[in-house]
Amino acid sequence: MELAKIRSLSDEELEHQEKTTAEQLFRLRFQVSLGQNDGVKKLRQLRKEIAQIKTVARERELGNGGAAAGAEAATENKKGAR
């Protein structure tokens, strides 16, 4: 799932998507451990997707617009400290 699509999800949808993706990751890890699947690329993709979902959820929790807004706020704080 692309980051723009993740950002467009509501909070409930975001939580549901995180649970679904985590379950997929669990099942895939289980299959790999049993030797039924060799899905290293899919494992990486799922871990990345979970990280992106958690990042967007945390940004919303903090109430800022993301990394760009955080960088702008830090720059403004430095200017005010001088």
Distance bins in CASP14 RR format, pairs under 12 A and 6 or more apart:
PFRMAT RR
TARGET T0000
AUTHOR 0000-0000-0000
RMODE 2
METHOD distances of the structure
MODEL  1
1 7 0 0 0 0 0 1 0 0 0 0 0
1 8 0 0 0 0 0 1 0 0 0 0 0
1 9 0 0 0 0 1 0 0 0 0 0 0
1 13 0 0 0 0 0 1 0 0 0 0 0
1 14 0 0 0 0 0 1 0 0 0 0 0
1 17 1 0 0 1 0 0 0 0 0 0 0
1 18 0 0 0 0 0 1 0 0 0 0 0
1 20 0 0 0 0 0 1 0 0 0 0 0
1 21 0 0 0 0 1 0 0 0 0 0 0
1 24 0 0 0 0 0 1 0 0 0 0 0
1 45 0 0 0 0 1 0 0 0 0 0 0
1 46 0 0 0 0 0 1 0 0 0 0 0
1 48 0 0 0 0 1 0 0 0 0 0 0
1 49 1 0 1 0 0 0 0 0 0 0 0
1 50 0 0 0 0 0 1 0 0 0 0 0
1 52 1 0 0 1 0 0 0 0 0 0 0
1 53 0 0 0 0 1 0 0 0 0 0 0
1 56 0 0 0 0 0 1 0 0 0 0 0
2 8 0 0 0 0 1 0 0 0 0 0 0
2 9 0 0 0 0 0 1 0 0 0 0 0
2 45 0 0 0 0 0 1 0 0 0 0 0
2 48 0 0 0 0 0 1 0 0 0 0 0
2 49 0 0 0 0 1 0 0 0 0 0 0
2 52 0 0 0 0 1 0 0 0 0 0 0
2 53 0 0 0 0 0 1 0 0 0 0 0
2 56 0 0 0 0 0 1 0 0 0 0 0
3 9 0 0 0 0 0 1 0 0 0 0 0
3 48 0 0 0 0 0 1 0 0 0 0 0
3 49 0 0 0 0 1 0 0 0 0 0 0
3 51 0 0 0 0 0 1 0 0 0 0 0
3 52 1 0 1 0 0 0 0 0 0 0 0
3 53 0 0 0 0 1 0 0 0 0 0 0
3 55 0 0 0 0 1 0 0 0 0 0 0
3 56 1 0 0 1 0 0 0 0 0 0 0
3 59 0 0 0 0 0 1 0 0 0 0 0
3 66 0 0 0 0 0 1 0 0 0 0 0
3 67 0 0 0 0 0 1 0 0 0 0 0
4 52 0 0 0 0 0 1 0 0 0 0 0
4 56 0 0 0 0 0 1 0 0 0 0 0
5 13 0 0 0 0 0 1 0 0 0 0 0
5 14 0 0 0 0 0 1 0 0 0 0 0
5 17 0 0 0 0 1 0 0 0 0 0 0
5 49 0 0 0 0 0 1 0 0 0 0 0
5 52 0 0 0 0 1 0 0 0 0 0 0
5 53 0 0 0 0 0 1 0 0 0 0 0
5 56 0 0 0 0 0 1 0 0 0 0 0
6 13 0 0 0 0 1 0 0 0 0 0 0
6 14 1 0 0 1 0 0 0 0 0 0 0
6 17 1 0 0 1 0 0 0 0 0 0 0
6 18 0 0 0 0 1 0 0 0 0 0 0
6 21 0 0 0 0 0 1 0 0 0 0 0
6 48 0 0 0 0 0 1 0 0 0 0 0
6 49 1 0 0 1 0 0 0 0 0 0 0
6 50 0 0 0 0 0 1 0 0 0 0 0
6 51 0 0 0 0 0 1 0 0 0 0 0
6 52 1 0 1 0 0 0 0 0 0 0 0
6 53 1 0 1 0 0 0 0 0 0 0 0
6 54 0 0 0 0 0 1 0 0 0 0 0
6 55 0 0 0 0 1 0 0 0 0 0 0
6 56 1 0 1 0 0 0 0 0 0 0 0
6 57 0 0 0 0 1 0 0 0 0 0 0
6 59 0 0 0 0 0 1 0 0 0 0 0
6 60 0 0 0 0 0 1 0 0 0 0 0
7 13 0 0 0 0 0 1 0 0 0 0 0
7 14 0 0 0 0 1 0 0 0 0 0 0
7 17 0 0 0 0 0 1 0 0 0 0 0
7 52 0 0 0 0 1 0 0 0 0 0 0
7 53 0 0 0 0 0 1 0 0 0 0 0
7 55 0 0 0 0 1 0 0 0 0 0 0
7 56 1 0 1 0 0 0 0 0 0 0 0
7 57 0 0 0 0 0 1 0 0 0 0 0
7 59 0 0 0 0 1 0 0 0 0 0 0
7 60 0 0 0 0 1 0 0 0 0 0 0
7 65 0 0 0 0 1 0 0 0 0 0 0
7 66 0 0 0 0 1 0 0 0 0 0 0
8 14 0 0 0 0 1 0 0 0 0 0 0
8 17 0 0 0 0 0 1 0 0 0 0 0
8 56 0 0 0 0 1 0 0 0 0 0 0
9 15 0 0 0 0 1 0 0 0 0 0 0
9 16 0 0 0 0 1 0 0 0 0 0 0
9 17 1 0 0 1 0 0 0 0 0 0 0
9 18 0 0 0 0 1 0 0 0 0 0 0
9 20 0 0 0 0 0 1 0 0 0 0 0
9 52 0 0 0 0 0 1 0 0 0 0 0
9 53 0 0 0 0 1 0 0 0 0 0 0
9 56 1 0 0 1 0 0 0 0 0 0 0
9 57 0 0 0 0 1 0 0 0 0 0 0
9 60 0 0 0 0 0 1 0 0 0 0 0
10 16 0 0 0 0 1 0 0 0 0 0 0
10 17 0 0 0 0 0 1 0 0 0 0 0
10 56 0 0 0 0 0 1 0 0 0 0 0
10 57 0 0 0 0 0 1 0 0 0 0 0
10 60 0 0 0 0 0 1 0 0 0 0 0
11 17 0 0 0 0 0 1 0 0 0 0 0
11 18 0 0 0 0 0 1 0 0 0 0 0
11 53 0 0 0 0 0 1 0 0 0 0 0
11 56 0 0 0 0 1 0 0 0 0 0 0
11 57 1 0 0 1 0 0 0 0 0 0 0
11 58 0 0 0 0 0 1 0 0 0 0 0
11 59 0 0 0 0 0 1 0 0 0 0 0
11 60 1 0 0 1 0 0 0 0 0 0 0
11 61 0 0 0 0 1 0 0 0 0 0 0
12 18 0 0 0 0 0 1 0 0 0 0 0
12 19 0 0 0 0 0 1 0 0 0 0 0
12 57 0 0 0 0 0 1 0 0 0 0 0
12 60 0 0 0 0 0 1 0 0 0 0 0
13 19 0 0 0 0 0 1 0 0 0 0 0
13 20 0 0 0 0 0 1 0 0 0 0 0
13 53 0 0 0 0 0 1 0 0 0 0 0
13 56 0 0 0 0 0 1 0 0 0 0 0
13 57 0 0 0 0 0 1 0 0 0 0 0
14 20 0 0 0 0 0 1 0 0 0 0 0
14 21 0 0 0 0 0 1 0 0 0 0 0
14 49 0 0 0 0 0 1 0 0 0 0 0
14 50 0 0 0 0 0 1 0 0 0 0 0
14 52 0 0 0 0 0 1 0 0 0 0 0
14 53 1 0 1 0 0 0 0 0 0 0 0
14 54 0 0 0 0 1 0 0 0 0 0 0
14 55 0 0 0 0 0 1 0 0 0 0 0
14 56 1 0 0 1 0 0 0 0 0 0 0
14 57 1 0 1 0 0 0 0 0 0 0 0
14 58 0 0 0 0 0 1 0 0 0 0 0
14 59 0 0 0 0 0 1 0 0 0 0 0
14 60 0 0 0 0 1 0 0 0 0 0 0
14 61 0 0 0 0 0 1 0 0 0 0 0
15 21 0 0 0 0 0 1 0 0 0 0 0
15 22 0 0 0 0 0 1 0 0 0 0 0
15 53 0 0 0 0 1 0 0 0 0 0 0
15 54 0 0 0 0 0 1 0 0 0 0 0
15 56 0 0 0 0 0 1 0 0 0 0 0
15 57 1 0 0 1 0 0 0 0 0 0 0
15 60 0 0 0 0 0 1 0 0 0 0 0
15 61 0 0 0 0 0 1 0 0 0 0 0
16 22 0 0 0 0 0 1 0 0 0 0 0
16 23 0 0 0 0 0 1 0 0 0 0 0
16 53 0 0 0 0 0 1 0 0 0 0 0
16 57 0 0 0 0 0 1 0 0 0 0 0
17 23 0 0 0 0 0 1 0 0 0 0 0
17 24 0 0 0 0 0 1 0 0 0 0 0
17 46 0 0 0 0 0 1 0 0 0 0 0
17 49 0 0 0 0 1 0 0 0 0 0 0
17 50 0 0 0 0 1 0 0 0 0 0 0
17 52 0 0 0 0 0 1 0 0 0 0 0
17 53 1 0 1 0 0 0 0 0 0 0 0
17 54 0 0 0 0 0 1 0 0 0 0 0
17 56 0 0 0 0 1 0 0 0 0 0 0
17 57 0 0 0 0 1 0 0 0 0 0 0
18 24 0 0 0 0 0 1 0 0 0 0 0
18 25 0 0 0 0 0 1 0 0 0 0 0
18 46 0 0 0 0 0 1 0 0 0 0 0
18 49 0 0 0 0 1 0 0 0 0 0 0
18 50 1 0 0 1 0 0 0 0 0 0 0
18 51 0 0 0 0 0 1 0 0 0 0 0
18 52 0 0 0 0 1 0 0 0 0 0 0
18 53 1 0 1 0 0 0 0 0 0 0 0
18 54 1 0 0 1 0 0 0 0 0 0 0
18 55 0 0 0 0 0 1 0 0 0 0 0
18 56 0 0 0 0 1 0 0 0 0 0 0
18 57 1 0 0 1 0 0 0 0 0 0 0
18 58 0 0 0 0 0 1 0 0 0 0 0
19 25 0 0 0 0 0 1 0 0 0 0 0
19 26 0 0 0 0 0 1 0 0 0 0 0
19 50 0 0 0 0 1 0 0 0 0 0 0
19 53 0 0 0 0 1 0 0 0 0 0 0
19 54 0 0 0 0 0 1 0 0 0 0 0
19 57 0 0 0 0 0 1 0 0 0 0 0
20 26 0 0 0 0 0 1 0 0 0 0 0
20 27 0 0 0 0 0 1 0 0 0 0 0
20 46 0 0 0 0 0 1 0 0 0 0 0
20 49 0 0 0 0 1 0 0 0 0 0 0
20 50 0 0 0 0 0 1 0 0 0 0 0
20 53 0 0 0 0 1 0 0 0 0 0 0
21 27 0 0 0 0 0 1 0 0 0 0 0
21 28 0 0 0 0 0 1 0 0 0 0 0
21 42 0 0 0 0 0 1 0 0 0 0 0
21 43 0 0 0 0 0 1 0 0 0 0 0
21 45 0 0 0 0 1 0 0 0 0 0 0
21 46 1 0 1 0 0 0 0 0 0 0 0
21 47 0 0 0 0 1 0 0 0 0 0 0
21 48 0 0 0 0 1 0 0 0 0 0 0
21 49 1 0 1 0 0 0 0 0 0 0 0
21 50 1 0 1 0 0 0 0 0 0 0 0
21 51 0 0 0 0 0 1 0 0 0 0 0
21 52 0 0 0 0 1 0 0 0 0 0 0
21 53 1 0 0 1 0 0 0 0 0 0 0
21 54 0 0 0 0 0 1 0 0 0 0 0
22 28 0 0 0 0 0 1 0 0 0 0 0
22 29 0 0 0 0 0 1 0 0 0 0 0
22 46 0 0 0 0 1 0 0 0 0 0 0
22 47 0 0 0 0 1 0 0 0 0 0 0
22 49 0 0 0 0 1 0 0 0 0 0 0
22 50 1 0 0 1 0 0 0 0 0 0 0
22 51 0 0 0 0 0 1 0 0 0 0 0
22 53 0 0 0 0 1 0 0 0 0 0 0
22 54 0 0 0 0 0 1 0 0 0 0 0
23 29 0 0 0 0 0 1 0 0 0 0 0
23 30 0 0 0 0 0 1 0 0 0 0 0
23 46 0 0 0 0 1 0 0 0 0 0 0
23 50 0 0 0 0 0 1 0 0 0 0 0
24 30 0 0 0 0 0 1 0 0 0 0 0
24 31 0 0 0 0 0 1 0 0 0 0 0
24 37 0 0 0 0 0 1 0 0 0 0 0
24 39 0 0 0 0 0 1 0 0 0 0 0
24 42 0 0 0 0 1 0 0 0 0 0 0
24 43 0 0 0 0 1 0 0 0 0 0 0
24 45 0 0 0 0 1 0 0 0 0 0 0
24 46 1 0 1 0 0 0 0 0 0 0 0
24 47 0 0 0 0 0 1 0 0 0 0 0
24 49 0 0 0 0 1 0 0 0 0 0 0
24 50 0 0 0 0 1 0 0 0 0 0 0
25 31 0 0 0 0 0 1 0 0 0 0 0
25 32 0 0 0 0 0 1 0 0 0 0 0
25 39 0 0 0 0 0 1 0 0 0 0 0
25 42 0 0 0 0 1 0 0 0 0 0 0
25 43 1 0 0 1 0 0 0 0 0 0 0
25 44 0 0 0 0 0 1 0 0 0 0 0
25 45 0 0 0 0 1 0 0 0 0 0 0
25 46 1 0 1 0 0 0 0 0 0 0 0
25 47 1 0 0 1 0 0 0 0 0 0 0
25 48 0 0 0 0 0 1 0 0 0 0 0
25 49 0 0 0 0 1 0 0 0 0 0 0
25 50 1 0 0 1 0 0 0 0 0 0 0
25 51 0 0 0 0 0 1 0 0 0 0 0
25 53 0 0 0 0 0 1 0 0 0 0 0
26 32 0 0 0 0 0 1 0 0 0 0 0
26 33 0 0 0 0 0 1 0 0 0 0 0
26 43 0 0 0 0 0 1 0 0 0 0 0
26 46 0 0 0 0 1 0 0 0 0 0 0
26 47 0 0 0 0 0 1 0 0 0 0 0
26 50 0 0 0 0 0 1 0 0 0 0 0
27 33 0 0 0 0 0 1 0 0 0 0 0
27 34 0 0 0 0 0 1 0 0 0 0 0
27 36 0 0 0 0 0 1 0 0 0 0 0
27 37 0 0 0 0 1 0 0 0 0 0 0
27 39 0 0 0 0 0 1 0 0 0 0 0
27 42 0 0 0 0 0 1 0 0 0 0 0
27 43 0 0 0 0 0 1 0 0 0 0 0
27 46 0 0 0 0 1 0 0 0 0 0 0
28 34 0 0 0 0 0 1 0 0 0 0 0
28 35 0 0 0 0 0 1 0 0 0 0 0
28 36 0 0 0 0 1 0 0 0 0 0 0
28 37 1 0 0 1 0 0 0 0 0 0 0
28 38 0 0 0 0 0 1 0 0 0 0 0
28 39 1 0 0 1 0 0 0 0 0 0 0
28 40 0 0 0 0 1 0 0 0 0 0 0
28 41 0 0 0 0 0 1 0 0 0 0 0
28 42 1 0 1 0 0 0 0 0 0 0 0
28 43 1 0 1 0 0 0 0 0 0 0 0
28 44 0 0 0 0 0 1 0 0 0 0 0
28 45 0 0 0 0 1 0 0 0 0 0 0
28 46 1 0 0 1 0 0 0 0 0 0 0
28 47 0 0 0 0 0 1 0 0 0 0 0
29 35 0 0 0 0 0 1 0 0 0 0 0
29 36 0 0 0 0 0 1 0 0 0 0 0
29 37 0 0 0 0 1 0 0 0 0 0 0
29 39 0 0 0 0 1 0 0 0 0 0 0
29 40 0 0 0 0 0 1 0 0 0 0 0
29 42 0 0 0 0 0 1 0 0 0 0 0
29 43 1 0 0 1 0 0 0 0 0 0 0
29 46 0 0 0 0 1 0 0 0 0 0 0
29 47 0 0 0 0 0 1 0 0 0 0 0
30 36 0 0 0 0 1 0 0 0 0 0 0
30 37 0 0 0 0 1 0 0 0 0 0 0
30 43 0 0 0 0 0 1 0 0 0 0 0
31 37 1 1 0 0 0 0 0 0 0 0 0
31 38 0 0 0 0 1 0 0 0 0 0 0
31 39 0 0 0 0 1 0 0 0 0 0 0
31 40 0 0 0 0 0 1 0 0 0 0 0
31 42 0 0 0 0 1 0 0 0 0 0 0
31 43 0 0 0 0 0 1 0 0 0 0 0
32 38 1 0 0 1 0 0 0 0 0 0 0
32 39 1 0 0 1 0 0 0 0 0 0 0
32 40 1 0 0 1 0 0 0 0 0 0 0
32 41 0 0 0 0 0 1 0 0 0 0 0
32 42 0 0 0 0 1 0 0 0 0 0 0
32 43 1 0 0 1 0 0 0 0 0 0 0
32 46 0 0 0 0 0 1 0 0 0 0 0
33 39 0 0 0 0 0 1 0 0 0 0 0
33 43 0 0 0 0 0 1 0 0 0 0 0
37 43 0 0 0 0 1 0 0 0 0 0 0
39 45 0 0 0 0 1 0 0 0 0 0 0
39 46 0 0 0 0 1 0 0 0 0 0 0
40 46 0 0 0 0 0 1 0 0 0 0 0
40 47 0 0 0 0 0 1 0 0 0 0 0
41 47 0 0 0 0 0 1 0 0 0 0 0
41 48 0 0 0 0 0 1 0 0 0 0 0
42 48 0 0 0 0 0 1 0 0 0 0 0
42 49 0 0 0 0 0 1 0 0 0 0 0
43 49 0 0 0 0 0 1 0 0 0 0 0
43 50 0 0 0 0 0 1 0 0 0 0 0
44 50 0 0 0 0 0 1 0 0 0 0 0
44 51 0 0 0 0 0 1 0 0 0 0 0
45 51 0 0 0 0 0 1 0 0 0 0 0
45 52 0 0 0 0 0 1 0 0 0 0 0
46 52 0 0 0 0 0 1 0 0 0 0 0
46 53 0 0 0 0 0 1 0 0 0 0 0
47 53 0 0 0 0 0 1 0 0 0 0 0
47 54 0 0 0 0 0 1 0 0 0 0 0
48 54 0 0 0 0 0 1 0 0 0 0 0
48 55 0 0 0 0 0 1 0 0 0 0 0
49 55 0 0 0 0 0 1 0 0 0 0 0
49 56 0 0 0 0 0 1 0 0 0 0 0
50 56 0 0 0 0 0 1 0 0 0 0 0
50 57 0 0 0 0 0 1 0 0 0 0 0
51 57 0 0 0 0 0 1 0 0 0 0 0
51 58 0 0 0 0 0 1 0 0 0 0 0
52 58 0 0 0 0 0 1 0 0 0 0 0
52 59 0 0 0 0 0 1 0 0 0 0 0
53 59 0 0 0 0 0 1 0 0 0 0 0
53 60 0 0 0 0 0 1 0 0 0 0 0
54 60 0 0 0 0 0 1 0 0 0 0 0
54 61 0 0 0 0 0 1 0 0 0 0 0
55 61 0 0 0 0 0 1 0 0 0 0 0
55 62 0 0 0 0 0 1 0 0 0 0 0
55 64 0 0 0 0 0 1 0 0 0 0 0
55 65 0 0 0 0 0 1 0 0 0 0 0
55 66 0 0 0 0 1 0 0 0 0 0 0
55 67 0 0 0 0 1 0 0 0 0 0 0
56 62 0 0 0 0 0 1 0 0 0 0 0
56 63 0 0 0 0 0 1 0 0 0 0 0
56 64 0 0 0 0 0 1 0 0 0 0 0
56 65 0 0 0 0 1 0 0 0 0 0 0
56 66 0 0 0 0 1 0 0 0 0 0 0
56 67 0 0 0 0 0 1 0 0 0 0 0
57 63 0 0 0 0 0 1 0 0 0 0 0
57 66 0 0 0 0 0 1 0 0 0 0 0
58 64 0 0 0 0 1 0 0 0 0 0 0
58 65 0 0 0 0 0 1 0 0 0 0 0
58 66 0 0 0 0 1 0 0 0 0 0 0
58 67 0 0 0 0 0 1 0 0 0 0 0
59 65 1 0 1 0 0 0 0 0 0 0 0
59 66 1 0 1 0 0 0 0 0 0 0 0
59 67 0 0 0 0 1 0 0 0 0 0 0
59 68 0 0 0 0 0 1 0 0 0 0 0
59 69 0 0 0 0 1 0 0 0 0 0 0
59 70 0 0 0 0 1 0 0 0 0 0 0
60 66 0 0 0 0 1 0 0 0 0 0 0
60 69 0 0 0 0 0 1 0 0 0 0 0
62 69 0 0 0 0 1 0 0 0 0 0 0
62 70 0 0 0 0 1 0 0 0 0 0 0
62 73 0 0 0 0 0 1 0 0 0 0 0
63 69 0 0 0 0 1 0 0 0 0 0 0
63 70 0 0 0 0 0 1 0 0 0 0 0
63 73 0 0 0 0 0 1 0 0 0 0 0
64 70 1 0 1 0 0 0 0 0 0 0 0
64 71 0 0 0 0 0 1 0 0 0 0 0
64 72 0 0 0 0 1 0 0 0 0 0 0
64 73 1 0 0 1 0 0 0 0 0 0 0
64 74 0 0 0 0 0 1 0 0 0 0 0
65 71 0 0 0 0 0 1 0 0 0 0 0
65 72 0 0 0 0 1 0 0 0 0 0 0
65 73 0 0 0 0 1 0 0 0 0 0 0
66 72 0 0 0 0 1 0 0 0 0 0 0
66 73 0 0 0 0 1 0 0 0 0 0 0
67 73 0 0 0 0 0 1 0 0 0 0 0
67 74 0 0 0 0 0 1 0 0 0 0 0
68 74 0 0 0 0 0 1 0 0 0 0 0
68 75 0 0 0 0 0 1 0 0 0 0 0
69 75 0 0 0 0 0 1 0 0 0 0 0
69 76 0 0 0 0 0 1 0 0 0 0 0
70 76 0 0 0 0 1 0 0 0 0 0 0
70 77 0 0 0 0 1 0 0 0 0 0 0
71 77 0 0 0 0 0 1 0 0 0 0 0
71 78 0 0 0 0 0 1 0 0 0 0 0
72 78 0 0 0 0 0 1 0 0 0 0 0
72 79 0 0 0 0 0 1 0 0 0 0 0
73 79 0 0 0 0 0 1 0 0 0 0 0
73 80 0 0 0 0 0 1 0 0 0 0 0
74 80 0 0 0 0 0 1 0 0 0 0 0
74 81 0 0 0 0 0 1 0 0 0 0 0
75 81 0 0 0 0 0 1 0 0 0 0 0
75 82 0 0 0 0 0 1 0 0 0 0 0
76 82 0 0 0 0 0 1 0 0 0 0 0
END
